Amino acid sequence: MTEYLPPTLDWVREQVELYESSGGTEGTTLRDTGLPCIVITHVGNKTGAMRKIPVMRVKVEDGYVLIGSYGGRPKNPVWVYNLRANPDVTIRDRTEVFRMRAREVTDNQERERLWDAGAKEYPPYNDYQAKTPRKIPVFIAERV
């Protein structure tokens, strides 16, 4: 069995613990935003350990859009590197759990469509992109 390394930030760890321990009936909105979130279970690219992170819930017909905004910080969140190295993930969306594969979107037209879907659900993504020089990574998690 793979070792689980909980998130180091208190609020992130608490969010994941509440979401997971309730079977997806509590903790389903991100922090104080009131906006729905999902939990991505993935494998650390350096540790090989199981990691879990809550992200905004952006559902599209193809699956889930995962945007590595990190609040517009200069660097990508660590989970971006984990998904690049280990794309097989589990997504918990409330009480449902899906095995999925995350694919980084590099095609400009597809990326724009998925970015727009994300920004529609969470408009601050546009502000985050405006304040960072990096091109914020966009992934699509699709059923295996």
ChimeraX attribute file (.defattr): number of C-alpha atoms within 10 A of each C-alpha:
attribute: neighborCount
match mode: 1-to-1
recipient: residues
	/A:1	5
	/A:2	9
	/A:3	11
	/A:4	14
	/A:5	15
	/A:6	17
	/A:7	17
	/A:8	8
	/A:9	8
	/A:10	9
	/A:11	12
	/A:12	17
	/A:13	17
	/A:14	15
	/A:15	21
	/A:16	22
	/A:17	17
	/A:18	15
	/A:19	24
	/A:20	19
	/A:21	11
	/A:22	14
	/A:23	16
	/A:24	19
	/A:25	13
	/A:26	15
	/A:27	23
	/A:28	26
	/A:29	19
	/A:30	18
	/A:31	15
	/A:32	6
	/A:33	9
	/A:34	10
	/A:35	13
	/A:36	19
	/A:37	23
	/A:38	27
	/A:39	23
	/A:40	24
	/A:41	19
	/A:42	22
	/A:43	25
	/A:44	21
	/A:45	18
	/A:46	9
	/A:47	11
	/A:48	15
	/A:49	15
	/A:50	17
	/A:51	21
	/A:52	24
	/A:53	18
	/A:54	24
	/A:55	19
	/A:56	20
	/A:57	23
	/A:58	22
	/A:59	18
	/A:60	14
	/A:61	6
	/A:62	11
	/A:63	15
	/A:64	23
	/A:65	26
	/A:66	25
	/A:67	23
	/A:68	21
	/A:69	25
	/A:70	16
	/A:71	16
	/A:72	22
	/A:73	15
	/A:74	15
	/A:75	15
	/A:76	17
	/A:77	17
	/A:78	12
	/A:79	20
	/A:80	23
	/A:81	16
	/A:82	20
	/A:83	22
	/A:84	14
	/A:85	13
	/A:86	17
	/A:87	19
	/A:88	21
	/A:89	24
	/A:90	19
	/A:91	24
	/A:92	21
	/A:93	21
	/A:94	21
	/A:95	13
	/A:96	10
	/A:97	15
	/A:98	15
	/A:99	14
	/A:100	19
	/A:101	19
	/A:102	24
	/A:103	17
	/A:104	18
	/A:105	17
	/A:106	12
	/A:107	8
	/A:108	9
	/A:109	10
	/A:110	13
	/A:111	18
	/A:112	14
	/A:113	10
	/A:114	24
	/A:115	23
	/A:116	15
	/A:117	16
	/A:118	24
	/A:119	15
	/A:120	13
	/A:121	16
	/A:122	16
	/A:123	12
	/A:124	15
	/A:125	21
	/A:126	16
	/A:127	13
	/A:128	17
	/A:129	17
	/A:130	12
	/A:131	12
	/A:132	15
	/A:133	12
	/A:134	14
	/A:135	14
	/A:136	21
	/A:137	17
	/A:138	22
	/A:139	23
	/A:140	23
	/A:141	26
	/A:142	20
	/A:143	16
	/A:144	10
